[in-house]
């Protein structure tokens, strides 16, 4: 927002947006892996197989 308000060059803003998106994607991948290794594994071990369906839906949403 600050860059727009400062009337920075559009390409600079687009580059910044791209960098932020890449960082968020990287974070999402790490968070998903952590979720699978902890929450999903625990749920499956406890017999809560609906965790697999929830994981599949989450992956579908992330891949839009």
C-alpha positions as CSV (number, residue, x, y, z in Angstrom):
1,X,0.0,0.0,0.0
2,X,2.8,2.4,0.9
3,X,4.4,1.8,-2.5
4,X,1.2,2.7,-4.3
5,X,0.7,5.8,-2.1
6,X,4.3,6.8,-2.8
7,X,3.5,6.4,-6.5
8,X,6.4,4.0,-7.0
9,X,7.0,2.6,-10.4
10,X,4.5,-0.2,-11.2
11,X,7.2,-2.8,-12.0
12,X,8.7,-2.3,-8.6
13,X,5.3,-2.9,-7.0
14,X,4.7,-6.0,-9.1
15,X,8.1,-7.4,-8.2
16,X,7.4,-6.8,-4.5
17,X,4.0,-8.5,-4.8
18,X,5.6,-11.5,-6.5
19,X,8.2,-11.8,-3.7
20,X,5.5,-11.7,-1.1
21,X,3.4,-14.4,-2.9
22,X,6.5,-16.6,-3.2
23,X,7.2,-16.2,0.5
24,X,3.6,-17.1,1.4
25,X,3.7,-20.1,-0.9
26,X,6.9,-21.3,0.7
27,X,5.4,-20.9,4.2
28,X,2.2,-22.7,3.1
29,X,4.3,-25.7,1.9
30,X,6.2,-25.9,5.2
31,X,3.0,-25.5,7.3
32,X,1.2,-28.2,5.2
33,X,4.1,-30.6,5.7
34,X,4.1,-30.0,9.4
35,X,0.4,-30.5,9.5
36,X,0.6,-33.8,7.7
37,X,3.5,-35.1,10.0
38,X,1.7,-34.1,13.2
39,X,-2.1,-33.6,13.0
40,X,-2.9,-35.9,10.1
41,X,-0.7,-38.7,11.3
42,X,-2.2,-38.5,14.9
43,X,-5.7,-38.5,13.6
44,X,-5.1,-41.5,11.3
45,X,-3.4,-43.4,14.2
46,X,-6.5,-42.6,16.3
47,X,-8.7,-44.0,13.6
48,X,-10.0,-40.7,12.4
49,X,-9.9,-41.4,8.7
50,X,-11.9,-38.3,7.9
51,X,-8.5,-36.5,8.3
52,X,-7.6,-37.9,4.9
53,X,-10.6,-36.3,3.3
54,X,-9.9,-33.0,5.0
55,X,-6.3,-33.1,3.9
56,X,-7.4,-33.7,0.3
57,X,-9.8,-30.8,0.4
58,X,-7.1,-28.6,1.8
59,X,-4.7,-29.6,-0.9
60,X,-7.3,-28.8,-3.6
61,X,-7.9,-25.4,-2.1
62,X,-4.2,-24.7,-2.0
63,X,-3.7,-25.7,-5.6
64,X,-6.2,-23.2,-7.1
